[in-house]
Amino acid sequence: MKIGIIQKFMKDNDLEAMLLFNTEGSTPSIFYLTGFSGNDGALIITPNCAKILVDSRYTEEVKEILTDELTLVKTGTRTIYETIEEELNSLKIQNIGIEYSKIYHRDYDKIFKNKNWNIVNIDEQLESMRNIKTVEEIETMKKAIKISEDAFVEMLNYVKPGITEKYLAAVLEFEMKKRGAEKPGFDTIVGSGFRGALPHGIASEKKLEEGDMIVIDFGARYKGYNADLTRTIGVKSITDEVRNVYSTVLNANKEAIKAVKAGESGFDIDKIAREIIKEAGYGEYFGHGLGHGLGIEVHENISVSPRSKHTLKAGNVVTIEPGIYLDGKFGVRIEDDILVLKNGYENLNSLSKDLIIV
């Protein structure tokens, strides 16, 4: 568990308690710190102890993760809000750290309205911790990526004119689960033909046609960690224009990845890919950022984009995903998951980026 690290931070910053509140999966931090994957509950941490608060749905699951530093508090007939209040009042404290970005307004009001506690935002501290992946986390992510890659290769056997995007997405998601995925990390994107120009076009009833390019953005969730990959494939035959666009996107992907290392800025890495696409005449057709952080959340707070203020650190995992989207015609995106190293990078996936025509 990583509770000891956060307790050291609390002692160093005179923070008497920390409350992490999870409702409907609103925060990944409780899972990150304890391994508890339930959708509802709370975690109270002080410099000397930690308590996880859950109702009867989760007590048996929580018992499996309890340690000397983590104890269980059952809500019983109380609401979670009443249980939190009683526990915090028993500590006789004033300064409480919370994740402002992960707590719903309704929950904030129910817990803190008309209370005299001093609330401190700890978003930045927790995000900084989660951004630096441990060896164990990286190995888990590699497994999620391998599951995704193997499922994609199997899915290629089903690609043919006449099947729907939804069918293809269902095959891919089934193959990921068959290989050990908990579930897809996000709604699988399958955009064929003109729908490939929708960067986040969720799979539809559109049928694949000969000559389509298919943008497929997918990723398995394995033991709480996500993969996020994109490949673009062709159906039967493609045009010279498509080949040129694909070559441009692939070049942007490869050159940006080469620049990844600790100390580089997200802004500068994005600029490398963006300039390649611009010089090829497609600058206006690449409208999103080049990448983002990846881990327990599919989109963690590291940005690789024209607006990025992040400097990469060893242990970060980011996506590199340039794309070109021609409205009404087709789209191409190629996405890899990249581990930042002190003097370079490791591509965590090995799925071919050669243009595949099925």
N, C-alpha and C positions, 0 to 999 in steps of 0.2 A: 504493500500500500504506500501511497504517496502522502499520507496525512502528516507524517513527521516533517516533511519539507514545508508544508503550509503552516504548521505550528511554529516552526522556526521563524518564518516570515512574520507571524503574529507577534511573537515575542520581541522581534527586532523593531516592530512598528507600534508597540503598545496597543494592540488590538485585542480586546478582551474576549470576543466571541465572533464566530462566523456562522451565518445561517445560509444554507443552500436549500432552496425550495423547488421541488420538481412537481409539476402538474401536467399531465398528458405529455410527458417527455420534453418539457420546456428547457431543461438544462442537461448537458452531458457531464457536468462536473461531478455529480455524485457518483456516477459510474466510474469516471476517471480516478477519483480518490479512493473508492471503496470496492469497486467491482459489482455493485448493485445495479441491475439493469431494469428494475421495475419503473413503470411510468409515473408513479405517484409516491411521494414521501418527502422527508426533509432530513437534512444532516446538520447537526450543530457541532461545531468544533471550538474548543477552547485551547489555550496553550498546553493544557495537561490532559485533556480527554476528548473523546469524540462519541457522539450518540447519533444513531440512525433511527428515525421515527417513522413507523409504518403502521398500516391497519392490518387486519387479519388476512387479507389477500396475499401479503408478502412476508409474513413472519417466518415461514419455513425457508423461503429463499434466503432471507437475511441471515438466518442461523448458520448457513453454510459459509458465510464470509466474515463472521465475527472473529475478532482477535482480542488480545489483551488491551489494545488501544481503541477498539471500537465495540461499543455496547448497544444493545437493542432496547428501544422504548416502544412499547405497544400503545397504540391510541385507545384501544378498548372501546368504551362507549362514548369517548370524547371525540370531537372533530379534530382534524389535524391542526387547525388554527388554535383551538383550546390547548392542545398538547404542547404546541410550540410556546405559547404564552406561559404556561406553567413551568416549562423547562427553563426558559430564559429568566423568568422571575426568580426561580430558585438559585440562579447563578449570581444574582445581585450585581449586575453589570450595567455599564452605560454605553460603551462603544461596540457596535455590532457591524461587521462587514457583510455585505450582500452583493449579489450579482444583479446590478440594475437592469442589464440587457436581457436577463433570463427570467425575470419574474413578471407575471402579468399584473396589470394595474389593479384588478379586482383583488388579487391575492395580497398585493402590497398593502392595500387599504385594510383588509381584514386582519392583517398581522400587526401593522405599525400605526394605524390611525389612532390618534389621541394617546399615544404612548410617549414616554419621555426619553426613549433611547436615542443616542446619537448614531445615525446611519452613515456608514462609509462605503463608497463604491470600490469593489475589489475586482471588477471586470478585468482590468489590465493585468493584474497579478496572476489570475487564474489562466487567462489566455496565454500569457507569456510562458507559464509552466507547460501548458498543453501543446504549445507550438514546438517545443524541443522534445523530440521523440526519443524514448529509451530504446535500447537494443531489443527488448522484448516487444515493444510496440511496433518497431520496424519489421520484425519477423512476422508478427500477426498481419500487418498490412501486406507483406509479400505473399502470404497465403491467400488473402482476399483477392489480390491481383491475379495470382496463378489460377484460382478458381474461375475468375472472370475470363481470363484468356482462354482457358480450356473450353469453357462453355461457348465462347464466341467461335472458336474453330469448329466445334460440333454444329453450331447453328448454321454455318455456311452451307452445310449439306441440304438445308431446307430452302435456300434462296432460289426462287424461280418466278417467272411471270405468273400472275394470277393469285398469289397468296397475299394476304393483307399485312399491313404494317403491324397490326395488333397480334396477328398469328406469329409473326417473326419475333416480336417482343416476348410473347408467351413462351416460345421455344427457348429463347435465351435465358429467361428468368427460371424456367424449369430446370435447364441444364446447370445453372448456378446452384440452385437448391440441391440438386442431385449430387453435387460435388461437395456439399457441406456448408453452403451459405445459409445464414439465418434467413435472409431475405435480400431483395435488391436494396442497395443503399439509397435509391431514389427511383422515381418513375422512369422506366427505360424510354429513351428517346429513339424513335425510328422515323426518320423523315425521308421519304423517297421522292425522286423527281422534283417538281416545283416545291414540295413541302420540305425539302432539304434546306431551303433558304430560310426556314424558321429555326433559329438557333436552338430553341427549346421546344420544338414541335413534338409533343407527346404522340405516341403511336396511334394511328387512326384506322378507319375502315378502308382507306385507299389501298388499291391493289397495286402490286409491283408490276411495272411494265418494262419491256425490253428497251434498253437505252437509259434507264433510270440510274442516277447515282443515289446511294442510300447512306445517309448520315446516321450512325448508330452510336449513341452515347449511353454507356452502361457501366455497372459496377456492383460487385457483391459486397454484402456486409458479413464479416466473419469475426466472431467473438468481439463484437462491438465496434470494429474498425472497418473503414470503407475503402474500396477501390473506386476509381473514376477514370474511365478510358473512353476514347472515341476513335472509331475507324470509319472510313468512308469507302464503300465498295460499289462496283458497277454491275449492272445486270446485262449480260450477253455482249453488248457492244457499247462503245462510248465515242464521243467526238474528239477532235483535236483540241477544241476549246476546253473541254473537260480535262484532258491530259495536261494542258498548260496550267490550268488553275490548280490541279492536284500537285503538280511539280512545284509550284510557287508556295503552296501551303506547306508542303513537306520540307522545302528548303528553309522556310521561316521557322518551322518547328525545330529542325536540327541545329540551326545556327543559334537560336535562343538558348537551347539546352546546353550548348558548348560554353555559354557565358555564365552558367549557374555555378556559384561558389559562395562561401561565406564572405560577407563584406560587400557583395554586389547589391545594388538597389533593385527593387521590383520595377521601378520606373525605367531604368536603363535596359533591363532585360526585355521588357515589353517593347521598348523602342527598336531594338534589333529586329524583332519579328515584324513590327509595324512598318519599318522602313523598307524591308524586302518586299512586302506586299504592296506598299505604295509605289515603289519603283517599277513593279510589274504592271502598274496601271489599275490596281484593285483597291487602293487605299480606302475609298469611301464604302467599300463592301465588307470591311472588317470593323464591326461596330462595338465589340465587347472587349473586356480586358483579356490579357494573354493567359492569366491563370490565377489560382487561389490556393490557400492552404488546404490541407486534407488530413483527415484522421478520424476521430470519433464522429465529428461532423463532416459532411461532404464538403461544405464551404466553411472553412475556418478562417480566422480573421486576417491572415497574411494576404496581401494583394500584390499581384504582378500586373500592373496596368498603368495607363497614362496618369492616373490619379494617385498612384501608390506612394506612400511615405515610409514604406518598410525597407529595412536593410536585412538581407537574408542572413541567417545564423546556421551554424552547423547543427544538424538535427531537425531542421525544418523539412517538411515534405510539401511540395507544391506541384500543381499541375501546370503543364505548358500546352496550350491548346489554341493555336491560331486557326482562323477560319476565314473563308470567303463565301459570301452568300449573295447570289444573283437572283433578285426577286422574279418570281414567275418561271424560273428556269431550273436551278439546282444549287446545292451548297456543298462545300467540302470543309471538314474539320478533322484535325488529327491531334489527339491528346495523349500525353504520357504523364506518368507519376514519377516525380524526381525527388530524390533525397539530396539535400544540400550537405556537402562535406566541407572541411576546412579549406582544402585546396582544389575543390572541383565538385563533382556530383556523382551519383549513382542512379542510373535509370532502373527503377524497380520493376518495370515490365519488359518483356522481351517479345511481345507480339509484333509480327512483321508490319512494317509500314510501307512495303511495296504495294503498288496499286493492284488490287485484287479484282478481277473480272470473273463473275460466276456465271 
